[in-house]
Amino acid sequence: MSSSVQRLQETGSALRHALASQDWAAIGELDLQCRQVVDEAMLEAVQDEAVLRLRMQELLDLYRELVGVCQAEQQRLAGELVQLNQARQGAKVYQLFG
């Protein structure tokens, strides 16, 4: 297995672990690393293109999952912000008449 294919696998594994623990800081760093590793893999001559293709597909599937989790987290946070804003508005009204 070529070094770039191995790094793809290692970086993808680290990204999956960070996603499972919802470590958003690590996900941001690993995303940059994944981009660099993919660029390197595309430039490097690989003996076994099937393995490279498989690792790239695994990474693509992981990114699809990551996007879904990020969208769900964004919606959850938006809901919390709406509730916080409504509570703050209610507190203002209460202070006006309290």
Z-matrix of the N, CA and C atoms (Angstrom, degrees):
N
C 1 1.449
C 2 1.530 1 107.88
N 3 1.300 2 116.41 1 132.89
C 4 1.466 3 120.14 2 -178.55
C 5 1.525 4 110.20 3 -71.03
N 6 1.318 5 115.43 4 161.12
C 7 1.465 6 120.18 5 -177.32
C 8 1.529 7 111.59 6 -65.04
N 9 1.326 8 118.20 7 -36.42
C 10 1.465 9 119.59 8 -179.81
C 11 1.523 10 111.28 9 -68.98
N 12 1.331 11 116.71 10 -37.21
C 13 1.465 12 119.88 11 177.90
C 14 1.522 13 109.49 12 -67.05
N 15 1.317 14 117.06 13 -39.42
C 16 1.460 15 121.14 14 178.20
C 17 1.530 16 110.43 15 -64.95
N 18 1.333 17 117.38 16 -42.22
C 19 1.464 18 120.78 17 177.95
C 20 1.529 19 110.96 18 -65.76
N 21 1.327 20 117.37 19 -35.13
C 22 1.468 21 120.19 20 174.74
C 23 1.525 22 110.18 21 -59.19
N 24 1.316 23 115.48 22 -46.40
C 25 1.460 24 120.74 23 -178.98
C 26 1.537 25 110.57 24 -64.33
N 27 1.321 26 117.28 25 -45.02
C 28 1.463 27 121.24 26 -178.50
C 29 1.527 28 111.63 27 -65.68
N 30 1.323 29 116.28 28 -43.76
C 31 1.461 30 120.12 29 -179.25
C 32 1.524 31 110.48 30 -67.67
N 33 1.326 32 116.93 31 -40.54
C 34 1.463 33 120.37 32 176.53
C 35 1.511 34 111.90 33 -62.47
N 36 1.311 35 116.85 34 -40.09
C 37 1.465 36 121.41 35 178.31
C 38 1.526 37 110.48 36 -64.39
N 39 1.319 38 117.29 37 -43.62
C 40 1.465 39 121.30 38 178.05
C 41 1.526 40 110.76 39 -64.22
N 42 1.321 41 116.88 40 -38.73
C 43 1.467 42 121.35 41 178.78
C 44 1.525 43 110.28 42 -66.15
N 45 1.318 44 117.40 43 -40.90
C 46 1.469 45 120.98 44 178.45
C 47 1.531 46 110.09 45 -63.48
N 48 1.319 47 117.17 46 -41.39
C 49 1.467 48 121.23 47 178.59
C 50 1.531 49 110.38 48 -63.42
N 51 1.328 50 117.13 49 -44.71
C 52 1.470 51 121.53 50 179.18
C 53 1.523 52 110.47 51 -63.22
N 54 1.323 53 117.14 52 -37.74
C 55 1.459 54 121.10 53 178.22
C 56 1.523 55 110.35 54 -65.94
N 57 1.327 56 116.85 55 -42.59
C 58 1.460 57 120.73 56 179.98
C 59 1.529 58 111.52 57 -61.60
N 60 1.330 59 116.23 58 -35.04
C 61 1.462 60 119.57 59 179.82
C 62 1.530 61 112.28 60 -94.65
N 63 1.319 62 117.10 61 2.68
C 64 1.461 63 124.63 62 -178.70
C 65 1.531 64 111.17 63 50.91
N 66 1.319 65 115.18 64 46.69
C 67 1.462 66 122.87 65 176.50
C 68 1.525 67 107.16 66 -89.75
N 69 1.336 68 115.94 67 88.35
C 70 1.460 69 121.36 68 -170.99
C 71 1.525 70 112.01 69 -66.73
N 72 1.320 71 117.88 70 -33.26
C 73 1.472 72 120.41 71 177.90
C 74 1.529 73 110.12 72 -64.65
N 75 1.333 74 116.14 73 -45.15
C 76 1.469 75 120.26 74 179.21
C 77 1.521 76 110.38 75 -65.66
N 78 1.324 77 116.80 76 -37.09
C 79 1.469 78 120.54 77 179.39
C 80 1.532 79 109.78 78 -61.72
N 81 1.319 80 117.08 79 -41.79
C 82 1.464 81 120.67 80 178.47
C 83 1.521 82 111.97 81 -61.50
N 84 1.325 83 116.34 82 -44.33
C 85 1.463 84 120.33 83 179.18
C 86 1.528 85 111.26 84 -67.38
N 87 1.326 86 115.81 85 -43.38
C 88 1.467 87 119.88 86 -178.57
C 89 1.522 88 111.75 87 -68.00
N 90 1.331 89 116.78 88 -30.12
C 91 1.462 90 119.75 89 176.22
C 92 1.520 91 109.89 90 -61.31
N 93 1.322 92 116.83 91 -44.75
C 94 1.470 93 120.40 92 177.62
C 95 1.524 94 110.80 93 -62.38
N 96 1.332 95 116.56 94 -42.56
C 97 1.463 96 120.07 95 178.75
C 98 1.529 97 110.93 96 -62.99
N 99 1.329 98 116.71 97 -41.41
C 100 1.467 99 120.29 98 179.27
C 101 1.527 100 110.95 99 -60.36
N 102 1.316 101 115.78 100 -42.67
C 103 1.462 102 119.51 101 179.36
C 104 1.526 103 111.17 102 -60.76
N 105 1.337 104 116.19 103 -42.68
C 106 1.458 105 120.38 104 179.39
C 107 1.530 106 110.92 105 -65.97
N 108 1.327 107 116.47 106 -42.99
C 109 1.466 108 120.64 107 -178.56
C 110 1.521 109 110.56 108 -66.04
N 111 1.323 110 117.74 109 -39.04
C 112 1.468 111 120.87 110 177.51
C 113 1.523 112 109.84 111 -63.89
N 114 1.334 113 116.88 112 -44.16
C 115 1.467 114 120.15 113 177.78
C 116 1.527 115 111.06 114 -59.06
N 117 1.330 116 116.18 115 -44.81
C 118 1.468 117 120.34 116 178.88
C 119 1.523 118 111.36 117 -63.41
N 120 1.321 119 116.60 118 -41.87
C 121 1.468 120 120.61 119 -179.08
C 122 1.522 121 111.12 120 -64.24
N 123 1.329 122 116.88 121 -34.97
C 124 1.457 123 120.04 122 -179.30
C 125 1.531 124 111.40 123 -71.75
N 126 1.321 125 116.59 124 -26.82
C 127 1.467 126 120.69 125 -179.20
C 128 1.525 127 112.54 126 -88.44
N 129 1.325 128 116.45 127 -26.43
C 130 1.462 129 120.89 128 -176.23
C 131 1.532 130 110.71 129 -80.38
N 132 1.313 131 115.08 130 140.22
C 133 1.466 132 119.81 131 175.01
C 134 1.524 133 107.95 132 -75.46
N 135 1.322 134 115.90 133 120.95
C 136 1.461 135 121.48 134 -176.27
C 137 1.522 136 108.83 135 -108.54
N 138 1.347 137 114.77 136 134.98
C 139 1.468 138 118.71 137 179.61
C 140 1.529 139 110.85 138 -71.33
N 141 1.312 140 116.31 139 -41.21
C 142 1.463 141 119.98 140 -175.37
C 143 1.528 142 109.84 141 -112.98
N 144 1.331 143 115.42 142 92.99
C 145 1.463 144 119.69 143 -178.23
C 146 1.519 145 112.10 144 -65.73
N 147 1.326 146 118.08 145 -28.22
C 148 1.462 147 121.00 146 -179.61
C 149 1.529 148 110.56 147 -64.11
N 150 1.328 149 117.02 148 -40.24
C 151 1.461 150 120.73 149 178.93
C 152 1.523 151 109.55 150 -67.25
N 153 1.323 152 117.03 151 -42.80
C 154 1.460 153 120.69 152 177.49
C 155 1.525 154 110.23 153 -60.43
N 156 1.302 155 116.63 154 -45.17
C 157 1.470 156 121.35 155 179.63
C 158 1.530 157 110.22 156 -60.17
N 159 1.333 158 116.72 157 -42.11
C 160 1.462 159 121.53 158 179.62
C 161 1.524 160 110.56 159 -63.44
N 162 1.320 161 118.04 160 -46.05
C 163 1.468 162 121.68 161 179.82
C 164 1.530 163 111.24 162 -64.20
N 165 1.314 164 116.49 163 -39.47
C 166 1.474 165 120.33 164 177.78
C 167 1.532 166 110.47 165 -64.92
N 168 1.333 167 116.84 166 -40.64
C 169 1.467 168 120.28 167 178.72
C 170 1.528 169 110.56 168 -65.36
N 171 1.334 170 116.78 169 -40.42
C 172 1.467 171 120.56 170 177.21
C 173 1.522 172 110.47 171 -61.57
N 174 1.325 173 116.52 172 -41.61
C 175 1.457 174 121.12 173 179.04
C 176 1.529 175 110.77 174 -66.65
N 177 1.310 176 117.07 175 -39.80
C 178 1.465 177 121.12 176 177.13
C 179 1.532 178 110.83 177 -62.60
N 180 1.320 179 116.83 178 -43.39
C 181 1.465 180 120.70 179 177.68
C 182 1.524 181 111.08 180 -62.61
N 183 1.328 182 115.99 181 -40.12
C 184 1.456 183 120.74 182 178.37
C 185 1.529 184 110.71 183 -63.69
N 186 1.322 185 116.98 184 -41.14
C 187 1.460 186 120.02 185 178.87
C 188 1.533 187 111.49 186 -66.74
N 189 1.317 188 117.42 187 -34.47
C 190 1.478 189 119.50 188 175.07
C 191 1.524 190 110.04 189 -62.09
N 192 1.330 191 115.70 190 -44.42
C 193 1.462 192 120.59 191 177.81
C 194 1.527 193 110.35 192 -62.91
N 195 1.313 194 116.70 193 -43.21
C 196 1.457 195 122.04 194 -179.82
C 197 1.527 196 111.36 195 -61.09
N 198 1.299 197 117.34 196 -43.09
C 199 1.470 198 120.85 197 178.71
C 200 1.530 199 110.16 198 -62.40
N 201 1.324 200 117.22 199 -42.56
C 202 1.459 201 120.57 200 178.17
C 203 1.519 202 112.42 201 -61.85
N 204 1.322 203 116.95 202 -43.38
C 205 1.467 204 121.40 203 178.85
C 206 1.524 205 110.19 204 -65.70
N 207 1.311 206 117.52 205 -41.15
C 208 1.466 207 121.38 206 178.60
C 209 1.524 208 111.38 207 -63.71
N 210 1.320 209 117.10 208 -41.57
C 211 1.461 210 120.26 209 178.45
C 212 1.525 211 111.13 210 -64.42
N 213 1.333 212 117.16 211 -41.09
C 214 1.463 213 120.83 212 177.96
C 215 1.528 214 110.52 213 -64.61
N 216 1.321 215 117.17 214 -41.33
C 217 1.466 216 121.23 215 178.53
C 218 1.527 217 110.62 216 -65.78
N 219 1.321 218 116.94 217 -39.09
C 220 1.462 219 120.71 218 178.03
C 221 1.532 220 110.33 219 -62.75
N 222 1.325 221 117.13 220 -43.23
C 223 1.463 222 120.70 221 179.05
C 224 1.531 223 111.24 222 -65.24
N 225 1.343 224 116.22 223 -39.03
C 226 1.462 225 120.11 224 178.78
C 227 1.525 226 110.27 225 -63.47
N 228 1.321 227 116.59 226 -45.16
C 229 1.462 228 120.41 227 179.84
C 230 1.527 229 111.94 228 -66.54
N 231 1.320 230 116.77 229 -37.82
C 232 1.466 231 120.28 230 177.44
C 233 1.524 232 110.00 231 -61.95
N 234 1.335 233 116.77 232 -41.55
C 235 1.463 234 120.78 233 177.41
C 236 1.517 235 111.78 234 -62.48
N 237 1.325 236 116.73 235 -41.62
C 238 1.460 237 120.46 236 177.70
C 239 1.517 238 111.32 237 -63.72
N 240 1.334 239 116.84 238 -40.09
C 241 1.464 240 120.12 239 178.91
C 242 1.525 241 111.59 240 -65.19
N 243 1.319 242 116.92 241 -38.89
C 244 1.469 243 120.66 242 177.93
C 245 1.527 244 109.57 243 -63.01
N 246 1.343 245 116.43 244 -45.41
C 247 1.463 246 119.63 245 179.48
C 248 1.525 247 111.49 246 -63.51
N 249 1.320 248 116.74 247 -41.04
C 250 1.457 249 121.05 248 178.60
C 251 1.525 250 110.67 249 -62.89
N 252 1.311 251 116.82 250 -42.83
C 253 1.462 252 121.59 251 179.47
C 254 1.527 253 110.84 252 -64.42
N 255 1.322 254 115.97 253 -41.65
C 256 1.473 255 119.69 254 178.82
C 257 1.526 256 110.69 255 -65.23
N 258 1.313 257 117.23 256 -40.56
C 259 1.463 258 120.63 257 178.75
C 260 1.525 259 110.45 258 -64.91
N 261 1.320 260 116.55 259 -39.33
C 262 1.459 261 120.32 260 178.98
C 263 1.530 262 110.77 261 -66.03
N 264 1.319 263 116.85 262 -40.01
C 265 1.469 264 120.75 263 177.43
C 266 1.528 265 110.40 264 -63.95
N 267 1.345 266 115.71 265 -41.06
C 268 1.464 267 119.89 266 178.15
C 269 1.519 268 111.57 267 -64.22
N 270 1.311 269 117.17 268 -38.29
C 271 1.465 270 120.91 269 178.67
C 272 1.526 271 110.92 270 -65.47
N 273 1.333 272 116.78 271 -37.19
C 274 1.474 273 120.89 272 178.38
C 275 1.528 274 110.27 273 -63.72
N 276 1.333 275 116.31 274 -44.06
C 277 1.464 276 121.01 275 179.93
C 278 1.524 277 109.27 276 -63.93
N 279 1.311 278 116.47 277 -43.31
C 280 1.471 279 121.31 278 179.47
C 281 1.521 280 110.35 279 -60.38
N 282 1.340 281 117.66 280 -40.84
C 283 1.460 282 121.17 281 -179.32
C 284 1.533 283 110.77 282 -68.02
N 285 1.347 284 116.65 283 -33.79
C 286 1.459 285 120.21 284 179.45
C 287 1.531 286 110.75 285 -64.40
N 288 1.336 287 116.64 286 -40.78
C 289 1.461 288 120.29 287 -174.12
C 290 1.528 289 112.43 288 -104.28
N 291 1.325 290 118.14 289 -0.54
C 292 1.469 291 121.66 290 -175.44
C 293 1.448 292 114.38 291 -92.23
